[in-house]
Amino acid sequence: MLDVFCAHVNLKKIPGAFSPRKFIFAVIIVISAVVIFAIFKPRAFNKNSSPSLTIEQTSLTSQTNSEGSVTVEVTPRDISQNSTSWDFEIVLNTHSGTLDQDLTKSSILIDDKGNQLIPISWEGDAPQGHHRKGILKFKPISPTPKFIQLNINWIGDVDDRIFKWELE
């Protein structure tokens, strides 16, 4: 086929023209360069992202504490330096008593240096009933700590429930 192409354009009669072997070699080099670039091309960098924070949300899994008569499940939702708040989804369930605690007064977030943050807000169900769900919000911690620990106190008959996540 290459010979047909060369015969058609009559490359053999043009001085300094590629021979069929040189042409094939050049095509292989170009294809190789394209493949190498596709494999190793630099990834786009988002100017709004924080290179110091490499937390994957999937690594911050839900944790459940079922002590006493109340089950508490906590799931970190938005733990990044770009967020305006660090959000934790809280689910409370009981079959005895009511869930009337103010989570903004009974919760505290502690970092690896022992700094304690109080919640800035609760967005969720009002303090009543047997089932509650909402988002507990904290001010983001900067720089990113090695770990965070959420303590929720006085829920059910349990003085202190501890939920801890490694961030680095």
C-alpha positions as a Python dict, from the first residue, in 0.01 Angstrom:
ca = {
    (1, 'M'): (0, 0, 0),
    (2, 'L'): (285, 233, 82),
    (3, 'D'): (441, 151, -253),
    (4, 'V'): (114, 249, -423),
    (5, 'F'): (116, 580, -231),
    (6, 'C'): (479, 644, -322),
    (7, 'A'): (411, 556, -686),
    (8, 'H'): (111, 786, -693),
    (9, 'V'): (298, 1089, -561),
    (10, 'N'): (613, 968, -724),
    (11, 'L'): (828, 1020, -412),
    (12, 'K'): (1104, 809, -560),
    (13, 'K'): (1172, 1079, -821),
    (14, 'I'): (1182, 1370, -577),
    (15, 'P'): (1535, 1436, -449),
    (16, 'G'): (1560, 1416, -66),
    (17, 'A'): (1209, 1272, -34),
    (18, 'F'): (1129, 1015, 236),
    (19, 'S'): (1181, 657, 151),
    (20, 'P'): (895, 424, 248),
    (21, 'R'): (1094, 310, 553),
    (22, 'K'): (1158, 667, 666),
    (23, 'F'): (790, 746, 621),
    (24, 'I'): (681, 446, 835),
    (25, 'F'): (939, 539, 1100),
    (26, 'A'): (808, 898, 1112),
    (27, 'V'): (446, 777, 1150),
    (28, 'I'): (547, 543, 1435),
    (29, 'I'): (729, 830, 1612),
    (30, 'V'): (425, 1059, 1582),
    (31, 'I'): (184, 789, 1709),
    (32, 'S'): (420, 709, 1998),
    (33, 'A'): (442, 1076, 2095),
    (34, 'V'): (63, 1109, 2094),
    (35, 'V'): (23, 797, 2312),
    (36, 'I'): (291, 911, 2558),
    (37, 'F'): (136, 1257, 2585),
    (38, 'A'): (-210, 1106, 2645),
    (39, 'I'): (-76, 886, 2924),
    (40, 'F'): (143, 1143, 3098),
    (41, 'K'): (-34, 1470, 3021),
    (42, 'P'): (-48, 1706, 3319),
    (43, 'R'): (-379, 1714, 3500),
    (44, 'A'): (-561, 2044, 3515),
    (45, 'F'): (-507, 2219, 3847),
    (46, 'N'): (-802, 2394, 4000),
    (47, 'K'): (-690, 2729, 4142),
    (48, 'N'): (-961, 2707, 4405),
    (49, 'S'): (-842, 2376, 4544),
    (50, 'S'): (-610, 2349, 4839),
    (51, 'P'): (-300, 2140, 4768),
    (52, 'S'): (-236, 2094, 5141),
    (53, 'L'): (-571, 1921, 5195),
    (54, 'T'): (-601, 1580, 5035),
    (55, 'I'): (-898, 1444, 5226),
    (56, 'E'): (-1123, 1223, 5022),
    (57, 'Q'): (-1476, 1230, 5148),
    (58, 'T'): (-1505, 858, 5097),
    (59, 'S'): (-1226, 803, 5352),
    (60, 'L'): (-1428, 983, 5621),
    (61, 'T'): (-1683, 713, 5681),
    (62, 'S'): (-1991, 715, 5898),
    (63, 'Q'): (-1947, 611, 6258),
    (64, 'T'): (-2220, 479, 6487),
    (65, 'N'): (-2243, 471, 6866),
    (66, 'S'): (-2524, 255, 7006),
    (67, 'E'): (-2455, 289, 7377),
    (68, 'G'): (-2752, 332, 7606),
    (69, 'S'): (-3101, 383, 7469),
    (70, 'V'): (-3001, 615, 7182),
    (71, 'T'): (-2817, 532, 6859),
    (72, 'V'): (-2606, 818, 6721),
    (73, 'E'): (-2468, 805, 6365),
    (74, 'V'): (-2224, 1074, 6247),
    (75, 'T'): (-2112, 1124, 5887),
    (76, 'P'): (-1866, 1400, 5787),
    (77, 'R'): (-2013, 1573, 5481),
    (78, 'D'): (-1790, 1865, 5385),
    (79, 'I'): (-1449, 1868, 5546),
    (80, 'S'): (-1229, 2082, 5323),
    (81, 'Q'): (-1046, 2413, 5343),
    (82, 'N'): (-1264, 2546, 5060),
    (83, 'S'): (-1588, 2505, 5250),
    (84, 'T'): (-1741, 2779, 5461),
    (85, 'S'): (-1816, 2525, 5735),
    (86, 'W'): (-1724, 2170, 5829),
    (87, 'D'): (-2049, 1976, 5818),
    (88, 'F'): (-2140, 1659, 6005),
    (89, 'E'): (-2466, 1478, 5938),
    (90, 'I'): (-2609, 1355, 6269),
    (91, 'V'): (-2884, 1093, 6295),
    (92, 'L'): (-3036, 1016, 6636),
    (93, 'N'): (-3275, 726, 6700),
    (94, 'T'): (-3439, 595, 7015),
    (95, 'H'): (-3743, 394, 7113),
    (96, 'S'): (-3759, 524, 7468),
    (97, 'G'): (-3768, 885, 7580),
    (98, 'T'): (-3741, 1194, 7362),
    (99, 'L'): (-3447, 1345, 7181),
    (100, 'D'): (-3470, 1696, 7323),
    (101, 'Q'): (-3098, 1784, 7350),
    (102, 'D'): (-2958, 2100, 7191),
    (103, 'L'): (-2670, 1957, 6986),
    (104, 'T'): (-2503, 2298, 6955),
    (105, 'K'): (-2459, 2295, 7334),
    (106, 'S'): (-2373, 1928, 7378),
    (107, 'S'): (-2116, 1890, 7095),
    (108, 'I'): (-1755, 1995, 7057),
    (109, 'L'): (-1497, 1940, 6779),
    (110, 'I'): (-1138, 1880, 6892),
    (111, 'D'): (-829, 1887, 6666),
    (112, 'D'): (-492, 1716, 6705),
    (113, 'K'): (-354, 2010, 6904),
    (114, 'G'): (-638, 2000, 7157),
    (115, 'N'): (-815, 2309, 7021),
    (116, 'Q'): (-1188, 2292, 7092),
    (117, 'L'): (-1450, 2437, 6859),
    (118, 'I'): (-1815, 2479, 6940),
    (119, 'P'): (-2075, 2434, 6665),
    (120, 'I'): (-2181, 2744, 6472),
    (121, 'S'): (-2524, 2601, 6387),
    (122, 'W'): (-2762, 2306, 6369),
    (123, 'E'): (-2971, 2267, 6055),
    (124, 'G'): (-3219, 1989, 6106),
    (125, 'D'): (-3503, 1847, 6309),
    (126, 'A'): (-3615, 2031, 6621),
    (127, 'P'): (-3531, 1880, 6962),
    (128, 'Q'): (-3821, 1639, 7008),
    (129, 'G'): (-3946, 1293, 6919),
    (130, 'H'): (-3775, 957, 6872),
    (131, 'H'): (-3589, 1031, 6547),
    (132, 'R'): (-3382, 1335, 6454),
    (133, 'K'): (-3158, 1417, 6163),
    (134, 'G'): (-2962, 1727, 6067),
    (135, 'I'): (-2631, 1893, 5991),
    (136, 'L'): (-2404, 2015, 6270),
    (137, 'K'): (-2175, 2289, 6138),
    (138, 'F'): (-1834, 2402, 6264),
    (139, 'K'): (-1587, 2666, 6150),
    (140, 'P'): (-1318, 2500, 5929),
    (141, 'I'): (-985, 2429, 6100),
    (142, 'S'): (-675, 2566, 5931),
    (143, 'P'): (-418, 2432, 5878),
    (144, 'T'): (-567, 2089, 5835),
    (145, 'P'): (-516, 1886, 6154),
    (146, 'K'): (-391, 1529, 6157),
    (147, 'F'): (-721, 1419, 6307),
    (148, 'I'): (-1052, 1555, 6431),
    (149, 'Q'): (-1266, 1425, 6713),
    (150, 'L'): (-1633, 1504, 6759),
    (151, 'N'): (-1760, 1463, 7116),
    (152, 'I'): (-2135, 1456, 7172),
    (153, 'N'): (-2233, 1471, 7539),
    (154, 'W'): (-2545, 1386, 7739),
    (155, 'I'): (-2738, 1198, 7470),
    (156, 'G'): (-2954, 931, 7631),
    (157, 'D'): (-2782, 780, 7933),
    (158, 'V'): (-2430, 827, 7790),
    (159, 'D'): (-2215, 1114, 7916),
    (160, 'D'): (-1969, 1125, 7625),
    (161, 'R'): (-1981, 975, 7274),
    (162, 'I'): (-1657, 1008, 7078),
    (163, 'F'): (-1622, 1000, 6697),
    (164, 'K'): (-1271, 1035, 6553),
    (165, 'W'): (-1136, 1061, 6197),
    (166, 'E'): (-776, 1065, 6073),
    (167, 'L'): (-721, 1338, 5813),
    (168, 'E'): (-354, 1289, 5719),
}
